[in-house]
Amino acid sequence: MASSKPQCPSLATTSRIHLRPLGVTKDDSFITETKNPQKRKLSQKRKTLLVSKLRKNLAEEYLHYLSERDARKILIADLNELRYQREDMSLAQSPGIWGEDPMKLTLALKMARQDLTRTQMELNTMKANFGDVVPRRDFEMQEKVLKDLQEQLDSLRDDYEEVRKEHEMLLQLHMSTLKERDQFYSELQEIQRTSTPRPDWSKCKDVVAGGRDRWQMLAEGKNSDQLVDVLLEEIGEGLLREKDFFSGLGYGESIPTFLRFDGTVENKKPTKKDVVNILKDAWKERMAEEQKERFPDFFFNFLERRFGPGDAMAWAYTIFEYIKLFQSNEVMSQFHAVLMGKRKESVYIKQKERIAQLLKEMTNADSQNEGLLTVEQLSTVLKSAFPFKTDEKIQELMEAVGWHPSSSNADLLNYHILFTEDEEGQSTPFVQKLWEQYMEEKDAYLQELKLELGLELHEDVTLARMREALMNIDPTLDKQTLNSYLSQAFQFPMTELPEEGEEKEAGIVVQLQTALEQLHMSDVRRMGPREQEPAS
């Protein structure tokens, strides 16, 4: 049963308030104009009082109006509240509407309104606090873009830093090049001012035995300094052949044992070929025996066995004068260095063994057994035989063989020719380059050892420090090779070398210059690569 709603008057209608001034009457006497000045002044005063009174009355009426307006608003609010209550009561009393308790529904409605108010406040707060917040998806997308840009920036910074360093290095290199240019220019000016004209070496063909052809053969590939040595050798050979006897050097302690003799001995006047053959036979016999006696003693005993005790001293003096003179000859110069103690004989023996091993490896690579290898096969054999040589060193060996950049990898080379010698014992440019590289690598190895020790040549070095330095620059050294190097550097028997960490190590000291000289005389080479320092 529907309840009848009370008909409420329209609350939106506003009533007019007619303001009527109270106690105001129209007085014509004030309007009447007068010509009398005194009356005009009095009339003006009355008008002023009247306006003031009217303003006061108007202000009072306006205040009364505001008071009635506020009361009317309060009344309208109360009426609306009563209407809402009557509606709620009518809904609660209507059958079929939930059948709930009216008080409970009223309370629920009140709570719902409170929740709505609170939610509206929270919504407003959220809008105020998070009105400028972007969605997470957009944020993550922008974050990814920022990360990519940051990585690109870091990469560009690294590239810039690298380019900057290269630029600084190029500037330094440019400055050093300028300094070198100025220095070379100054040296050139000095040389042009003080130097003598370059000699005309072609004039030597007239004084050298064999004429122009032999001189061209001797001078091929040699610089001025080497040509001077060749010329001196030719002159010395002529003088040597003119001499019939040699004067003995006596029995002094400084005289080598194979030259200790008083009196004169005969000059046997052999050819260079004869001397080279004798020295090669001496090496063969030396390598065949157990090598127990000292090399000078072995040499004299070899001459006694070959020429008899009566001629041994004459041949000793003759061969000694020849090998001392012909330093450009490999066989003679190496034999002289070993005989005079300037180089250990193991250097010569090991070099011969390496050359023999290299020939063996080339032979193994020659599957057809034709004595021929392609350029590519030869390069592979060299890299396998010398794993620690740089590409530049391998290329030098290839060029010594006869290879040049325009050569094809399929070109065939007769590798047996690389290991031949002429009648005077001179080896091919390939074997000479192997020996030259061996000496260069030894010098570089010893220089690296000196830098690792950080000592001056006149300072002393202990056995322990030398052992540590050798292991630092060559970590793959085995114990036997390490002890061999230490024994040669300190001139200490290997069997008596103290082990690492023993107290006796500190007592074994030698001057660094002496140690390096002893190692330079010995067969010393790198056994493995040096460990790279970890990048910072």
C-alpha positions as a printed Julia matrix, in Angstrom:
536×3 Matrix{Float64}:
   0.0     0.0     0.0
   1.51    3.17   -1.2
   1.71    5.94    1.27
   0.66    9.4     0.24
   3.46   11.88    0.09
   2.88   15.3     1.57
   2.72   18.02   -0.94
   5.56   20.38   -0.11
   5.5    23.85   -1.38
   8.2    24.74   -3.89
  11.32   25.54   -1.95
  13.07   27.09   -4.89
  10.63   30.0    -5.13
  12.02   33.22   -3.78
   9.82   35.96   -2.42
  10.32   39.56   -3.15
  10.99   41.88   -0.34
   9.69   45.35   -0.86
  11.74   47.86    0.95
   9.77   50.8     2.08
  11.52   53.56    3.92
   9.92   54.17    7.22
   8.96   57.6     8.47
   9.86   59.27    5.21
   7.39   61.81    3.81
   7.7    63.93    0.86
   8.21   67.53    1.74
   7.72   69.89   -1.12
   9.19   72.66    0.78
  12.62   71.14    0.23
  12.11   71.02   -3.49
  11.05   74.58   -3.83
  13.83   76.63   -5.08
  14.65   79.82   -3.41
  16.77   82.61   -4.36
  17.69   83.45   -0.85
  21.28   82.24   -0.19
  20.57   81.57    3.43
  17.6    79.44    2.57
  19.66   77.61   -0.08
  22.26   76.72    2.48
  19.69   75.5     4.95
  18.05   73.43    2.21
  21.37   71.81    1.35
  21.94   70.85    4.97
  18.52   69.23    5.2
  19.21   67.15    2.1
  22.47   65.88    3.57
  20.76   64.77    6.79
  18.02   63.08    4.78
  20.54   61.08    2.69
  22.37   59.95    5.82
  19.13   58.77    7.43
  18.1    56.9     4.27
  21.49   55.1     4.09
  21.15   54.02    7.72
  17.68   52.67    7.14
  18.84   50.82    4.0
  21.67   49.11    5.88
  19.29   47.97    8.63
  16.85   46.58    6.05
  19.7    44.71    4.27
  20.82   43.08    7.51
  17.25   42.03    8.18
  17.1    40.52    4.69
  20.29   38.5     5.2
  19.0    37.13    8.49
  15.73   36.03    6.9
  17.6    34.44    3.97
  19.78   32.33    6.25
  16.77   31.26    8.3
  14.98   30.29    5.12
  17.94   28.12    4.0
  17.99   26.35    7.35
  14.27   25.78    7.14
  14.59   24.34    3.62
  17.38   21.98    4.79
  15.25   20.79    7.7
  12.31   20.22    5.39
  14.46   18.21    2.98
  15.78   16.12    5.86
  12.24   15.42    7.04
  11.25   14.48    3.51
  14.17   12.02    3.22
  13.19   10.51    6.57
   9.56   10.14    5.48
  10.75    8.47    2.25
  12.98    6.11    4.2
  10.15    5.3     6.59
   7.74    4.72    3.73
  10.2     2.37    2.02
  10.83    0.54    5.26
   7.04    0.13    5.9
   6.3    -1.01    2.32
   5.67   -4.77    2.11
   8.01   -6.8    -0.21
  11.01   -4.56    0.24
  13.55   -7.0     1.76
  11.51   -7.4     4.91
  14.36   -5.97    6.94
  14.22   -4.03   10.13
  13.7    -0.32    9.39
  16.17    0.72   12.05
  18.74   -1.67   10.62
  18.18   -0.33    7.14
  18.37    3.22    8.38
  21.62    2.45   10.13
  22.95    0.68    7.01
  21.98    3.65    4.89
  23.71    5.98    7.29
  26.86    3.82    7.23
  26.73    3.62    3.44
  26.57    7.39    3.26
  29.52    7.62    5.62
  31.41    5.11    3.47
  30.52    7.09    0.39
  31.77   10.27    2.02
  34.97    8.58    3.14
  35.47    7.01   -0.28
  34.9    10.35   -1.94
  37.5    11.89    0.36
  39.96    9.09   -0.41
  39.28    9.48   -4.11
  39.94   13.19   -3.87
  43.1    12.49   -1.89
  44.26    9.96   -4.48
  43.57   12.43   -7.27
  45.52   15.09   -5.42
  48.47   12.84   -4.58
  48.67   10.75   -7.74
  47.23   12.99  -10.37
  50.66   13.33  -12.05
  51.68    9.65  -11.69
  52.15    7.66  -14.93
  51.06    4.03  -15.39
  53.58    1.31  -14.53
  53.64    0.02  -18.11
  54.59    3.45  -19.42
  57.12    3.81  -16.63
  58.76    0.45  -17.41
  58.82    1.3   -21.11
  60.47    4.64  -20.45
  62.84    2.96  -18.01
  63.89    0.47  -20.72
  64.41    3.31  -23.19
  66.5     5.13  -20.56
  68.6     2.01  -19.95
  69.27    1.58  -23.67
  70.22    5.23  -23.98
  72.47    4.93  -20.91
  74.23    1.9   -22.43
  74.69    3.81  -25.67
  76.05    6.75  -23.71
  78.48    4.51  -21.81
  79.6     2.92  -25.07
  80.1     6.32  -26.64
  82.02    7.47  -23.58
  84.28    4.41  -23.77
  84.81    4.98  -27.48
  85.54    8.63  -26.83
  88.0     7.77  -24.06
  89.75    5.25  -26.3
  89.91    7.73  -29.17
  91.16   10.41  -26.77
  93.94    8.14  -25.53
  94.86    7.21  -29.08
  94.88   10.88  -29.94
  97.2    11.63  -27.03
  99.45    8.75  -28.04
  99.52   10.03  -31.61
 100.36   13.5   -30.35
 103.21   12.09  -28.27
 104.35   10.0   -31.21
 104.14   13.06  -33.42
 106.23   15.07  -30.96
 108.8    12.27  -30.64
 108.87   11.96  -34.43
 109.49   15.67  -34.73
 112.31   15.42  -32.21
 113.81   12.46  -34.05
 113.46   14.31  -37.33
 115.27   17.33  -35.9
 117.91   15.08  -34.39
 118.41   13.18  -37.63
 118.56   16.43  -39.52
 121.23   17.71  -37.14
 123.14   14.45  -37.51
 122.79   14.66  -41.27
 124.18   18.19  -41.25
 127.05   17.05  -39.04
 127.71   14.02  -41.24
 127.61   16.11  -44.38
 130.08   18.5   -42.76
 132.52   15.98  -41.31
 132.1    12.69  -43.19
 134.35   11.51  -45.94
 133.0    10.35  -49.31
 131.71    6.79  -49.57
 134.53    4.51  -50.76
 134.38    2.98  -54.21
 134.52   -0.69  -53.3
 134.75   -1.73  -56.93
 138.45   -0.74  -56.83
 139.11   -3.74  -54.58
 138.6    -6.17  -57.45
 142.05   -5.33  -58.74
 143.87   -6.28  -55.52
 141.81   -9.26  -54.36
 142.87  -12.69  -55.54
 140.33  -13.97  -58.06
 139.59  -10.6   -59.62
 136.22   -8.99  -60.11
 134.13  -12.16  -59.99
 135.47  -13.26  -56.62
 135.16   -9.78  -55.16
 131.53   -9.56  -56.29
 130.89  -12.9   -54.62
 132.57  -11.74  -51.4
 130.83   -8.32  -51.37
 127.31   -9.55  -52.16
 124.78   -8.44  -49.52
 127.35   -6.82  -47.21
 127.47   -3.29  -45.83
 130.53   -1.08  -45.62
 131.58   -2.33  -42.19
 131.36   -5.94  -43.34
 133.23   -5.11  -46.54
 136.06   -3.67  -44.44
 136.23   -6.98  -42.56
 136.28   -8.92  -45.83
 139.02   -6.71  -47.21
 141.07   -7.09  -44.02
 140.65  -10.85  -44.2
 141.86  -10.89  -47.78
 144.85   -8.74  -46.88
 145.52  -10.81  -43.77
 145.3   -14.04  -45.74
 147.94  -12.75  -48.13
 150.23  -11.77  -45.27
 149.55  -15.08  -43.55
 150.6   -17.02  -46.61
 153.83  -15.06  -46.83
 154.77  -16.03  -43.26
 156.69  -19.34  -42.99
 156.96  -19.57  -39.21
 155.11  -18.48  -36.09
 156.78  -17.42  -32.87
 155.71  -19.37  -29.79
 153.83  -17.44  -27.09
 155.53  -19.15  -24.15
 154.08  -20.94  -21.14
 152.32  -18.11  -19.29
 149.07  -18.76  -17.46
 147.22  -16.37  -19.77
 148.3   -18.42  -22.82
 145.82  -21.12  -23.93
 147.09  -24.63  -23.26
 147.14  -25.57  -26.95
 149.47  -22.59  -27.72
 151.98  -22.97  -24.87
 155.31  -23.31  -26.66
 158.7   -21.63  -26.85
 160.52  -21.22  -30.13
 159.2   -21.18  -33.67
 156.68  -23.43  -35.36
 156.01  -23.99  -39.03
 153.17  -22.32  -40.86
 151.37  -25.19  -42.61
 149.69  -22.73  -45.05
 146.43  -24.61  -45.59
 143.55  -23.27  -47.61
 140.37  -22.0   -45.99
 138.62  -25.15  -47.21
 141.22  -27.35  -45.51
 140.84  -25.48  -42.2
 137.03  -25.71  -42.36
 137.18  -29.47  -43.0
 139.55  -29.95  -40.04
 137.21  -27.98  -37.76
 134.17  -29.95  -38.94
 135.98  -33.23  -38.22
 136.9   -31.89  -34.77
 133.25  -31.11  -34.07
 132.14  -34.56  -35.23
 134.63  -36.24  -32.91
 133.72  -33.92  -30.05
 130.0   -34.64  -30.38
 130.68  -38.38  -30.58
 132.61  -38.59  -27.29
 131.4   -38.03  -23.75
 132.87  -34.5   -23.62
 134.64  -34.96  -20.31
 137.82  -32.97  -21.0
 138.02  -29.22  -21.5
 137.55  -28.06  -25.08
 141.08  -26.52  -25.54
 142.62  -29.8   -24.27
 140.38  -31.81  -26.56
 141.37  -29.65  -29.54
 145.11  -30.2   -28.99
 144.6   -33.93  -28.41
 142.57  -34.08  -31.63
 145.44  -32.45  -33.55
 147.9   -34.93  -32.02
 145.71  -37.86  -33.09
 145.3   -36.44  -36.6
 148.75  -35.03  -37.39
 150.98  -36.69  -34.79
 152.64  -35.15  -31.73
 155.41  -33.57  -33.81
 153.11  -31.46  -36.0
 150.28  -30.88  -33.53
 151.68  -27.58  -32.21
 152.35  -26.25  -35.73
 148.81  -27.04  -36.79
 147.48  -25.51  -33.55
 149.2   -22.19  -34.29
 148.24  -22.3   -37.96
 144.55  -23.05  -37.33
 144.41  -20.52  -34.5
 145.74  -17.74  -36.75
 143.23  -18.67  -39.45
 140.15  -18.78  -37.2
 141.23  -15.54  -35.52
 141.51  -13.84  -38.9
 138.43  -15.12  -40.76
 135.64  -13.97  -38.45
 133.2   -13.69  -41.33
 133.33  -17.47  -41.78
 130.69  -19.15  -39.61
 132.58  -22.34  -38.85
 135.82  -20.52  -37.99
 134.21  -17.71  -35.94
 132.11  -20.14  -33.87
 135.04  -22.49  -33.28
 137.21  -19.54  -32.22
 134.53  -18.3   -29.78
 134.25  -21.75  -28.16
 138.0   -22.31  -28.11
 138.65  -18.98  -26.37
 135.85  -19.49  -23.84
 133.65  -16.72  -25.24
 130.84  -19.18  -25.95
 129.9   -22.57  -24.52
 130.2   -25.45  -26.93
 126.64  -26.46  -26.02
 125.42  -23.44  -28.01
 126.93  -24.82  -31.22
 125.82  -28.39  -30.5
 122.23  -27.42  -29.63
 121.96  -25.26  -32.73
 123.1   -28.15  -34.91
 120.59  -30.43  -33.2
 117.74  -27.96  -33.81
 118.65  -27.64  -37.47
 118.73  -31.44  -37.78
 115.36  -31.7   -36.04
 113.9   -29.05  -38.37
 115.13  -30.99  -41.41
 113.53  -34.12  -39.96
 110.18  -32.37  -39.54
 110.31  -31.08  -43.11
 111.07  -34.6   -44.3
 108.07  -35.92  -42.37
 105.85  -33.27  -43.97
 107.05  -34.42  -47.4
 104.5   -37.2   -47.87
 105.6   -37.87  -51.45
 109.28  -38.08  -50.41
 110.24  -35.91  -53.36
 112.29  -33.37  -51.42
 109.7   -30.69  -52.17
 107.31  -28.73  -49.95
 104.73  -26.12  -50.78
 105.07  -22.65  -49.3
 102.09  -23.33  -47.05
 103.56  -26.63  -45.79
 106.91  -24.97  -45.1
 105.22  -22.17  -43.13
 103.26  -24.75  -41.1
 106.44  -26.71  -40.28
 108.24  -23.52  -39.15
 105.34  -22.48  -36.88
 105.23  -25.97  -35.4
 109.0   -26.15  -34.85
 109.22  -22.61  -33.41
 105.91  -22.0   -31.59
 107.18  -18.91  -29.76
 108.35  -17.01  -32.83
 106.2   -14.1   -33.91
 104.6   -13.9   -37.34
 107.23  -11.33  -38.3
 110.03  -13.76  -37.43
 108.37  -16.55  -39.43
 108.01  -14.19  -42.37
 111.73  -13.33  -42.15
 112.57  -17.03  -42.38
 110.19  -17.43  -45.32
 111.84  -14.52  -47.1
 115.25  -16.08  -46.44
 113.96  -19.2   -48.18
 113.03  -17.13  -51.22
 109.38  -16.47  -50.55
 107.9   -13.07  -51.41
 104.35  -11.67  -51.05
 103.51  -12.38  -54.68
 104.35  -16.08  -54.25
 101.55  -18.62  -54.37
 100.97  -21.04  -51.49
 101.16  -23.86  -54.03
 104.71  -23.0   -55.13
 107.14  -25.85  -54.46
 110.48  -25.43  -52.67
 113.4   -27.85  -52.45
 113.9   -27.87  -48.69
 117.16  -29.89  -48.81
 118.9   -26.91  -50.41
 118.16  -24.86  -47.27
 120.62  -26.94  -45.21
 123.57  -27.15  -47.6
 126.99  -25.49  -47.11
 129.56  -24.3   -49.6
 133.13  -25.59  -49.66
 134.21  -23.0   -47.08
 131.48  -23.97  -44.63
 129.19  -21.01  -45.29
 125.54  -21.97  -44.74
 122.52  -20.72  -46.67
 120.73  -17.44  -45.82
 117.97  -19.52  -44.18
 120.32  -21.13  -41.61
 122.1   -17.82  -41.1
 118.74  -16.17  -40.35
 117.96  -18.93  -37.83
 121.24  -18.21  -36.03
 120.67  -14.45  -36.17
 117.18  -14.81  -34.69
 118.51  -17.14  -31.97
 121.02  -14.51  -30.86
 118.4   -11.74  -30.99
 115.95  -13.81  -28.92
 118.67  -14.61  -26.38
 119.55  -10.92  -26.01
 115.87  -10.04  -25.57
 115.45  -12.82  -22.99
 118.42  -11.62  -20.94
 117.27   -8.0   -21.18
 113.87   -9.04  -19.88
 115.6   -10.89  -17.02
 117.6    -7.75  -16.15
 114.43   -5.63  -16.08
 112.69   -8.21  -13.89
 115.57   -8.12  -11.39
 115.53   -4.31  -11.36
 119.26   -4.11  -10.58
 122.18   -2.24  -12.08
 124.97   -4.24  -13.73
 127.42   -3.5   -10.93
 125.01   -4.69   -8.19
 125.01   -8.19   -6.72
 122.2   -10.68   -7.19
 121.43  -13.68   -4.99
 120.61  -17.17   -6.17
 117.08  -16.95   -4.75
 116.33  -13.69   -6.51
 117.69  -14.98   -9.81
 115.57  -18.13   -9.47
 112.45  -16.08   -8.81
 113.12  -13.72  -11.73
 113.66  -16.61  -14.17
 110.38  -18.22  -13.12
 108.55  -14.92  -13.48
 109.67  -14.27  -17.05
 109.53  -17.96  -18.1
 106.96  -19.8   -15.92
 107.17  -23.05  -17.91
 110.85  -23.65  -17.07
 111.33  -27.19  -15.79
 113.49  -27.79  -12.75
 116.44  -29.24  -14.66
 116.62  -26.38  -17.16
 116.22  -23.82  -14.36
 119.06  -25.37  -12.37
 121.16  -25.46  -15.55
 120.65  -21.7   -16.06
 121.44  -20.99  -12.4
 124.54  -23.19  -12.52
 125.84  -21.33  -15.59
 125.01  -17.87  -14.18
 126.68  -18.49  -10.78
 129.38  -20.92  -12.04
 128.16  -23.39   -9.44
 127.94  -27.17   -9.98
 124.37  -28.34  -10.55
 124.77  -31.16   -8.05
 125.68  -28.66   -5.31
 122.93  -26.11   -5.99
 120.73  -25.64   -2.89
 117.01  -26.26   -3.21
 114.55  -23.4    -3.17
 114.06  -22.03    0.34
 117.29  -23.4     1.82
 119.48  -21.09    3.9
 122.48  -21.63    1.59
 120.68  -19.7    -1.17
 121.32  -16.36    0.53
 125.07  -17.02    0.63
 125.43  -17.55   -3.13
 125.92  -14.09   -4.68
 127.38  -12.87   -7.95
 127.59   -9.54   -9.75
 124.69   -9.12  -12.19
 126.96   -8.27  -15.12
 128.95  -11.45  -14.57
 125.78  -13.55  -14.36
 124.38  -12.1   -17.59
 127.69  -12.59  -19.4
 127.79  -16.25  -18.34
 124.21  -16.77  -19.51
 124.97  -15.05  -22.82
 127.81  -17.52  -23.38
 125.45  -20.44  -22.71
 122.55  -21.97  -24.58
 119.68  -19.94  -23.11
 116.28  -19.63  -24.74
 112.65  -19.14  -23.74
 110.85  -22.38  -22.9
 107.3   -20.99  -22.9
 105.21  -17.82  -23.09
 105.21  -15.36  -20.22
 101.92  -15.25  -18.32
  99.91  -12.15  -19.17
  99.08   -9.86  -16.26
  95.32   -9.72  -15.54
  93.62   -6.7   -17.01
  92.61   -4.12  -14.43
